[in-house]
């Protein structure tokens, strides 16, 4: 997947491809009050943590008002790869939380 989670559309966030790729199918993610209250920042933060060091400019991407579009150059991933396969459990939880918070933020 070439876009980070925060820049994904509702179709992508709600589809099975991303959830299966990240290993979220068996995870029950419950959003906290903090996740819901700061939905844009939390979406971008979890998404950046999931993509780790592959973002072109994580700091500028975090400064985008609202949520980034998939065309935002600072929020793209270097080499077109935002995710690694076979994620360790803790990182997988962060990625899956990013999907859920971003779905909430985008009103999917």
C-alpha positions as CSV (number, residue, x, y, z in Angstrom):
1,X,0.0,0.0,0.0
2,X,1.4,3.3,-1.1
3,X,-0.5,5.7,1.2
4,X,-0.3,5.9,5.0
5,X,-3.5,5.2,6.9
6,X,-4.3,8.8,7.6
7,X,-4.4,9.6,3.9
8,X,-6.6,6.7,3.0
9,X,-10.2,7.1,1.8
10,X,-13.2,5.6,3.6
11,X,-13.4,2.9,1.0
12,X,-9.9,1.8,1.7
13,X,-10.3,2.1,5.5
14,X,-13.5,0.2,5.6
15,X,-12.4,-2.5,3.1
16,X,-11.1,-5.8,4.0
17,X,-7.8,-5.5,2.1
18,X,-6.1,-3.1,4.6
19,X,-7.4,-4.9,7.6
20,X,-6.2,-8.2,6.3
21,X,-2.8,-6.8,5.2
22,X,-2.2,-5.3,8.7
23,X,-3.7,-8.3,10.5
24,X,-6.6,-6.4,12.1
25,X,-9.3,-9.0,11.4
26,X,-9.0,-10.6,14.8
27,X,-8.5,-7.4,16.8
28,X,-11.3,-5.7,18.7
29,X,-10.2,-2.0,18.9
30,X,-12.2,0.2,21.3
31,X,-11.5,3.9,20.9
32,X,-10.8,5.8,24.0
33,X,-12.3,9.2,24.9
34,X,-8.9,10.7,24.0
35,X,-8.9,9.0,20.6
36,X,-12.4,10.4,19.9
37,X,-11.7,13.9,21.3
38,X,-8.5,14.4,19.4
39,X,-9.4,12.3,16.4
40,X,-7.4,14.2,13.7
41,X,-4.2,14.3,15.7
42,X,-4.6,10.7,16.9
43,X,-5.3,9.5,13.4
44,X,-2.1,11.2,12.1
45,X,0.0,10.1,15.1
46,X,-1.0,6.4,15.0
47,X,-0.7,6.4,11.2
48,X,2.8,7.9,11.4
49,X,3.8,5.3,14.1
50,X,2.5,2.5,11.9
51,X,4.4,3.7,8.9
52,X,7.4,4.4,11.1
53,X,10.3,5.9,9.3
54,X,9.0,5.6,5.8
55,X,7.1,8.9,5.7
56,X,8.7,11.6,3.5
57,X,8.3,14.2,6.2
58,X,6.5,13.1,9.3
59,X,6.7,16.5,11.1
60,X,5.2,18.4,8.2
61,X,2.6,15.7,7.8
62,X,1.5,16.0,11.4
63,X,1.1,19.8,10.8
64,X,-1.5,19.3,8.1
65,X,-4.8,20.8,9.1
66,X,-7.4,18.0,9.5
67,X,-6.4,14.9,7.7
68,X,-3.9,14.7,4.8
69,X,-5.1,13.9,1.3
70,X,-3.5,10.9,-0.5
71,X,-1.7,13.4,-2.8
72,X,0.0,15.4,0.0
73,X,3.7,15.0,-0.8
74,X,4.9,15.2,2.8
75,X,2.6,12.4,3.8
76,X,3.6,10.0,1.1
77,X,5.9,7.1,1.9
78,X,9.3,6.7,0.5
79,X,9.5,4.1,-2.2
80,X,5.7,3.8,-2.2
81,X,5.7,1.3,0.8
82,X,4.0,2.4,4.0
83,X,3.6,-0.9,5.7
84,X,5.7,-3.9,6.5
85,X,4.2,-7.4,6.5
86,X,4.5,-9.7,9.5
87,X,4.2,-6.8,12.0
88,X,5.0,-7.5,15.7
89,X,1.9,-7.5,17.9
90,X,2.4,-4.1,19.5
91,X,3.0,-2.4,16.1
92,X,0.0,-4.3,14.6
93,X,-2.2,-2.9,17.4
94,X,-1.0,0.6,16.7
95,X,-1.7,0.2,12.9
96,X,-5.2,-1.3,13.6
97,X,-5.9,1.5,16.1
98,X,-4.9,4.0,13.3
99,X,-7.4,2.4,11.0
100,X,-10.2,2.7,13.5
101,X,-9.4,6.3,14.6
102,X,-9.0,7.4,11.0
103,X,-12.4,5.8,10.1
104,X,-13.9,7.7,13.0
105,X,-12.2,11.0,12.0
106,X,-13.3,10.7,8.3
107,X,-16.8,9.8,9.4
108,X,-16.7,6.5,7.5
